[in-house]
Amino acid sequence: MASATPTLRHQVIRLYKDMLFLGREYPQGYDYYRTRLHKAFASQKDLKDEEQIMKGIKRAEFVKKEIEAL
């Protein structure tokens, strides 16, 4: 588990940064978007199971695609 965890961590950080970048033009404003994004990621910070982390990454990638469609 220790060898795969840094990879997952980097995936999550990259996804967070990508989503922050997309929030620049969010209709309700960047501050609103950034606050909501931070809360969403922070609520999942205690996940330890790699399977659960991967589910979270897939869910976040889906949301990212939805935001790109805006």
C-alpha positions as CSV (number, residue, x, y, z in Angstrom):
1,M,0.0,0.0,0.0
2,A,2.8,2.4,0.8
3,S,4.1,2.3,-2.8
4,A,0.8,3.1,-4.5
5,T,-0.3,5.8,-2.0
6,P,2.1,8.5,-3.2
7,T,0.9,7.9,-6.7
8,L,-2.7,8.4,-5.6
9,R,-1.8,11.5,-3.7
10,H,-0.2,13.0,-6.7
11,Q,-3.3,12.1,-8.8
12,V,-5.6,13.8,-6.2
13,I,-3.4,16.9,-6.0
14,R,-3.2,17.2,-9.8
15,L,-6.9,16.8,-10.1
16,Y,-7.5,19.5,-7.4
17,K,-5.2,21.9,-9.2
18,D,-6.9,21.2,-12.6
19,M,-10.3,21.8,-11.1
20,L,-9.1,25.0,-9.4
21,F,-7.9,26.2,-12.8
22,L,-11.3,25.5,-14.3
23,G,-13.1,27.5,-11.6
24,R,-11.7,30.8,-12.9
25,E,-14.7,31.2,-15.1
26,Y,-17.3,29.6,-12.9
27,P,-20.7,31.4,-13.3
28,Q,-21.1,32.0,-9.5
29,G,-17.6,33.4,-9.1
30,Y,-14.2,31.9,-8.3
31,D,-14.4,32.4,-4.5
32,Y,-17.6,30.5,-4.3
33,Y,-16.2,27.7,-6.5
34,R,-12.9,27.5,-4.6
35,T,-14.6,27.3,-1.2
36,R,-16.9,24.5,-2.4
37,L,-14.1,22.6,-4.0
38,H,-11.9,22.8,-0.9
39,K,-14.8,21.5,1.3
40,A,-15.4,18.6,-1.1
41,F,-11.8,17.5,-1.1
42,A,-11.3,18.2,2.6
43,S,-14.3,16.0,3.5
44,Q,-12.5,13.0,1.9
45,K,-9.1,13.6,3.4
46,D,-9.3,10.7,5.9
47,L,-9.8,8.0,3.2
48,K,-7.2,5.3,3.6
49,D,-8.5,2.5,1.4
50,E,-7.1,2.7,-2.1
51,E,-10.3,1.5,-3.6
52,Q,-12.3,4.3,-1.9
53,I,-9.7,6.9,-3.0
54,M,-10.0,5.6,-6.6
55,K,-13.8,5.9,-6.5
56,G,-13.3,9.5,-5.3
57,I,-10.9,10.3,-8.1
58,K,-13.4,8.9,-10.7
59,R,-16.2,10.9,-9.2
60,A,-14.0,14.1,-9.2
61,E,-13.0,13.4,-12.9
62,F,-16.7,13.2,-13.8
63,V,-17.4,16.5,-12.0
64,K,-14.4,18.0,-13.8
65,K,-15.9,17.0,-17.2
66,E,-19.2,18.5,-16.2
67,I,-17.5,21.8,-15.3
68,E,-15.7,21.8,-18.6
69,A,-19.0,21.4,-20.4
70,L,-20.2,24.7,-18.8
